[in-house]
Amino acid sequence: MRSIENITASYMNKKKEYSTMGINVVACRKINNHAISMMVSSAMPLNKENVSAFVYASTDYALSPYHESYTDINKNNNQFYASVIGYRLPYRMRIDNNSKMVKLTASTYLDSNIDEVWEKTEVDGKAVFFRKNDLPIENIADTLMTGSVNPDKEDVPFISATKGDVVEAFFLSSKGTPRTIIGRVADVVEDKVVISTKDKTYTVMSSSVYNNLSAEEAMNYLKLAYSRGHSPEYEHLIEEMFNGVRNG
Protein backbone atom coordinates (compact mmCIF):
# COMPACT_ATOMS: atom_id res chain seq x y z
CA MET A 1 0.00 0.00 0.00
CA ARG A 2 1.32 3.42 -0.90
CA SER A 3 2.21 5.66 2.01
CA ILE A 4 0.28 8.88 2.62
CA GLU A 5 3.45 10.84 1.83
CA ASN A 6 3.70 9.26 -1.63
CA ILE A 7 0.02 9.85 -2.32
CA THR A 8 0.31 13.49 -1.26
CA ALA A 9 3.44 14.03 -3.36
CA SER A 10 1.74 12.50 -6.40
CA TYR A 11 -1.32 14.70 -5.87
CA MET A 12 0.77 17.88 -5.64
CA ASN A 13 2.84 16.99 -8.72
CA LYS A 14 -0.28 16.35 -10.77
CA LYS A 15 -1.83 19.57 -9.53
CA LYS A 16 1.26 21.53 -10.56
CA GLU A 17 1.29 19.82 -13.94
CA TYR A 18 -2.39 20.56 -14.58
CA SER A 19 -2.01 24.22 -13.60
CA THR A 20 0.51 24.85 -16.39
CA MET A 21 -1.45 23.47 -19.34
CA GLY A 22 -2.13 26.86 -20.93
CA ILE A 23 -5.91 26.51 -20.62
CA ASN A 24 -7.95 29.53 -19.57
CA VAL A 25 -11.57 30.08 -18.55
CA VAL A 26 -13.55 32.23 -20.98
CA ALA A 27 -16.99 32.12 -19.36
CA CYS A 28 -19.03 30.33 -16.70
CA ARG A 29 -22.76 29.76 -16.39
CA LYS A 30 -24.53 28.43 -13.30
CA ILE A 31 -26.62 25.29 -13.77
CA ASN A 32 -27.77 24.82 -10.19
CA ASN A 33 -26.29 25.00 -6.70
CA HIS A 34 -23.99 22.09 -7.48
CA ALA A 35 -22.80 22.60 -11.06
CA ILE A 36 -21.59 25.14 -13.59
CA SER A 37 -20.95 25.07 -17.31
CA MET A 38 -17.45 26.27 -18.21
CA MET A 39 -16.13 27.60 -21.50
CA VAL A 40 -12.34 27.31 -21.85
CA SER A 41 -9.81 28.27 -24.48
CA SER A 42 -6.22 27.49 -25.39
CA ALA A 43 -3.72 28.30 -28.10
CA MET A 44 -3.12 24.53 -28.34
CA PRO A 45 -5.67 21.86 -29.33
CA LEU A 46 -7.96 20.78 -26.50
CA ASN A 47 -9.23 17.33 -25.63
CA LYS A 48 -11.40 15.72 -22.98
CA GLU A 49 -8.42 14.62 -20.89
CA ASN A 50 -6.62 17.96 -20.53
CA VAL A 51 -9.86 19.94 -20.04
CA SER A 52 -11.02 17.47 -17.38
CA ALA A 53 -7.69 17.80 -15.62
CA PHE A 54 -8.01 21.58 -15.81
CA VAL A 55 -11.41 21.47 -14.06
CA TYR A 56 -9.82 19.64 -11.13
CA ALA A 57 -6.83 21.97 -10.93
CA SER A 58 -8.59 25.29 -11.47
CA THR A 59 -11.20 24.58 -8.77
CA ASP A 60 -8.71 23.03 -6.35
CA TYR A 61 -10.60 19.74 -6.71
CA ALA A 62 -13.85 21.31 -5.48
CA LEU A 63 -15.51 20.35 -8.79
CA SER A 64 -15.33 17.22 -10.90
CA PRO A 65 -15.71 17.26 -14.69
CA TYR A 66 -18.74 15.53 -16.17
CA HIS A 67 -16.85 13.83 -18.97
CA GLU A 68 -19.92 13.17 -21.13
CA SER A 69 -20.54 16.91 -21.39
CA TYR A 70 -17.20 17.71 -23.03
CA THR A 71 -17.87 19.56 -26.30
CA ASP A 72 -15.40 20.93 -28.83
CA ILE A 73 -16.22 24.33 -30.26
CA ASN A 74 -14.97 25.76 -33.54
CA LYS A 75 -11.53 27.31 -33.49
CA ASN A 76 -11.74 31.11 -33.60
CA ASN A 77 -9.11 33.86 -33.67
CA ASN A 78 -6.30 31.27 -33.42
CA GLN A 79 -7.80 29.92 -30.19
CA PHE A 80 -9.29 26.49 -29.54
CA TYR A 81 -12.49 26.37 -27.49
CA ALA A 82 -14.34 23.71 -25.55
CA SER A 83 -17.08 23.53 -22.96
CA VAL A 84 -17.49 21.15 -20.04
CA ILE A 85 -19.70 20.90 -16.97
CA GLY A 86 -18.09 20.89 -13.54
CA TYR A 87 -20.12 19.49 -10.66
CA ARG A 88 -19.58 18.64 -7.05
CA LEU A 89 -20.64 15.71 -4.94
CA PRO A 90 -20.06 15.37 -1.23
CA TYR A 91 -16.82 13.48 -0.77
CA ARG A 92 -17.47 10.32 1.20
CA MET A 93 -15.05 8.28 3.23
CA ARG A 94 -15.17 5.58 5.87
CA ILE A 95 -13.52 6.41 9.17
CA ASP A 96 -12.16 3.54 11.24
CA ASN A 97 -12.61 3.44 14.99
CA ASN A 98 -9.06 4.62 15.63
CA SER A 99 -9.46 7.89 13.73
CA LYS A 100 -9.72 10.95 15.96
CA MET A 101 -11.97 13.85 15.01
CA VAL A 102 -13.24 16.70 17.13
CA LYS A 103 -16.99 16.46 17.71
CA LEU A 104 -18.74 19.77 17.06
CA THR A 105 -22.38 18.70 17.15
CA ALA A 106 -24.23 15.40 17.36
CA SER A 107 -23.41 14.63 13.72
CA THR A 108 -20.65 17.11 12.78
CA TYR A 109 -16.94 16.54 13.29
CA LEU A 110 -13.79 18.55 12.62
CA ASP A 111 -10.65 16.96 11.22
CA SER A 112 -8.13 19.34 12.75
CA ASN A 113 -5.27 17.95 10.66
CA ILE A 114 -6.73 19.28 7.42
CA ASP A 115 -9.17 21.80 8.91
CA GLU A 116 -12.26 20.38 7.25
CA VAL A 117 -15.73 19.70 8.61
CA TRP A 118 -17.40 16.33 8.10
CA GLU A 119 -20.95 15.14 8.73
CA LYS A 120 -21.41 11.66 10.13
CA THR A 121 -24.13 9.30 8.97
CA GLU A 122 -24.62 5.55 8.67
CA VAL A 123 -24.70 3.49 5.49
CA ASP A 124 -25.50 -0.20 5.85
CA GLY A 125 -24.87 0.09 9.57
CA LYS A 126 -21.36 1.51 9.14
CA ALA A 127 -20.16 5.00 10.02
CA VAL A 128 -19.58 7.15 6.95
CA PHE A 129 -18.41 10.76 6.88
CA PHE A 130 -19.35 13.26 4.16
CA ARG A 131 -17.23 16.34 3.73
CA LYS A 132 -19.24 19.56 3.91
CA ASN A 133 -18.79 21.95 1.03
CA ASP A 134 -20.59 25.17 1.86
CA LEU A 135 -18.84 27.41 -0.67
CA PRO A 136 -21.59 28.72 -2.99
CA ILE A 137 -21.22 27.64 -6.60
CA GLU A 138 -21.35 31.34 -7.59
CA ASN A 139 -18.18 31.95 -5.57
CA ILE A 140 -16.40 29.15 -7.42
CA ALA A 141 -17.51 30.62 -10.76
CA ASP A 142 -16.46 34.14 -9.70
CA THR A 143 -13.03 32.86 -8.67
CA LEU A 144 -12.59 31.15 -12.02
CA MET A 145 -13.59 34.31 -13.87
CA THR A 146 -11.21 36.47 -11.84
CA GLY A 147 -8.31 34.92 -13.68
CA SER A 148 -10.13 34.36 -16.95
CA VAL A 149 -8.85 35.24 -20.38
CA ASN A 150 -11.25 36.23 -23.13
CA PRO A 151 -9.21 36.94 -26.28
CA ASP A 152 -12.27 37.73 -28.40
CA LYS A 153 -13.55 40.34 -25.93
CA GLU A 154 -16.94 38.62 -25.93
CA ASP A 155 -18.37 35.32 -24.78
CA VAL A 156 -18.10 32.42 -27.16
CA PRO A 157 -21.73 31.23 -27.43
CA PHE A 158 -22.80 28.21 -25.41
CA ILE A 159 -25.04 25.55 -26.92
CA SER A 160 -28.58 26.86 -27.36
CA ALA A 161 -31.83 24.94 -27.76
CA THR A 162 -35.12 25.75 -29.43
CA LYS A 163 -38.48 24.03 -29.34
CA GLY A 164 -38.42 20.79 -31.33
CA ASP A 165 -34.67 20.17 -30.99
CA VAL A 166 -33.41 16.84 -29.68
CA VAL A 167 -30.71 17.55 -27.11
CA GLU A 168 -28.44 16.05 -24.51
CA ALA A 169 -28.46 17.77 -21.11
CA PHE A 170 -26.85 17.43 -17.69
CA PHE A 171 -29.03 16.39 -14.78
CA LEU A 172 -28.40 15.66 -11.10
CA SER A 173 -30.63 13.03 -9.50
CA SER A 174 -32.17 13.49 -6.06
CA LYS A 175 -29.17 11.57 -4.68
CA GLY A 176 -26.75 13.94 -6.40
CA THR A 177 -25.72 11.47 -9.08
CA PRO A 178 -24.87 13.13 -12.42
CA ARG A 179 -26.49 11.73 -15.55
CA THR A 180 -27.32 12.55 -19.15
CA ILE A 181 -30.88 13.04 -20.31
CA ILE A 182 -31.73 12.91 -24.02
CA GLY A 183 -35.03 14.15 -25.32
CA ARG A 184 -36.96 16.59 -27.43
CA VAL A 185 -37.30 20.22 -26.33
CA ALA A 186 -40.99 20.74 -25.57
CA ASP A 187 -40.67 24.38 -24.54
CA VAL A 188 -38.18 27.13 -23.75
CA VAL A 189 -39.19 29.64 -21.08
CA GLU A 190 -36.61 32.37 -20.41
CA ASP A 191 -33.52 30.55 -19.12
CA LYS A 192 -35.22 27.17 -18.64
CA VAL A 193 -35.70 24.31 -21.09
CA VAL A 194 -38.45 21.68 -20.85
CA ILE A 195 -37.19 18.34 -22.19
CA SER A 196 -39.48 15.38 -22.87
CA THR A 197 -37.83 11.96 -22.77
CA LYS A 198 -39.30 8.51 -23.29
CA ASP A 199 -39.90 8.24 -19.52
CA LYS A 200 -40.77 11.70 -18.20
CA THR A 201 -40.42 15.44 -18.62
CA TYR A 202 -37.59 17.47 -17.09
CA THR A 203 -37.22 21.21 -16.63
CA VAL A 204 -33.57 22.26 -16.56
CA MET A 205 -31.55 25.44 -16.94
CA SER A 206 -30.58 26.20 -20.52
CA SER A 207 -26.94 26.01 -19.38
CA SER A 208 -27.50 22.27 -18.73
CA VAL A 209 -27.79 21.60 -22.47
CA TYR A 210 -24.41 20.61 -23.86
CA ASN A 211 -25.25 18.98 -27.19
CA ASN A 212 -27.84 19.74 -29.85
CA LEU A 213 -28.18 16.48 -31.77
CA SER A 214 -28.06 16.47 -35.56
CA ALA A 215 -31.10 15.32 -37.51
CA GLU A 216 -29.45 11.93 -38.08
CA GLU A 217 -28.60 11.53 -34.39
CA ALA A 218 -32.06 12.67 -33.36
CA MET A 219 -33.74 10.24 -35.76
CA ASN A 220 -31.70 7.31 -34.44
CA TYR A 221 -32.40 8.33 -30.85
CA LEU A 222 -36.16 8.52 -31.40
CA LYS A 223 -36.20 5.16 -33.17
CA LEU A 224 -34.34 3.56 -30.27
CA ALA A 225 -36.20 5.34 -27.49
CA TYR A 226 -39.74 4.86 -28.72
CA SER A 227 -39.65 1.81 -30.97
CA ARG A 228 -36.85 -0.41 -29.64
CA GLY A 229 -37.04 -2.36 -32.90
CA HIS A 230 -40.60 -3.57 -32.26
CA SER A 231 -42.45 -1.21 -34.59
CA PRO A 232 -41.11 -0.96 -38.16
CA GLU A 233 -44.09 1.24 -39.04
CA TYR A 234 -43.17 3.76 -36.35
CA GLU A 235 -39.53 3.76 -37.41
CA HIS A 236 -40.64 4.43 -40.99
CA LEU A 237 -42.73 7.40 -39.80
CA ILE A 238 -39.70 8.81 -37.97
CA GLU A 239 -37.58 8.48 -41.10
CA GLU A 240 -40.25 10.26 -43.12
CA MET A 241 -40.40 13.02 -40.51
CA PHE A 242 -36.68 13.64 -40.88
CA ASN A 243 -36.62 13.21 -44.66
CA GLY A 244 -35.05 16.26 -46.25
CA VAL A 245 -33.59 17.67 -43.02
CA ARG A 246 -30.84 15.14 -42.30
CA ASN A 247 -28.32 17.24 -44.13
CA GLY A 248 -29.88 20.55 -43.14
Buried (B, 14 or more C-beta within 10 A) or exposed (E): EEEEEEEEEEEEEEBEEBBEBEBBBBBBBBBBEBBBBBBBBBEEEBEBEBBBBBBBBBBEEBBBBBBBBBBBBEEEEEBBBBBBBBBBBEBEEEBEEEEEBEEEEEEBBBBEEEEBBBBBEEEEEEEBBBBEBEEEBEEBBEBBBEEBEBBEEEEBEBBEBEEEBBBBBBBBEEEEEBEEBBBBBBEBEEEEBBBBBEEEEBEBBBBBBBBBBBBEBBBBBBBEBEBEEEEEEBBEEBEEEBEEEEEE
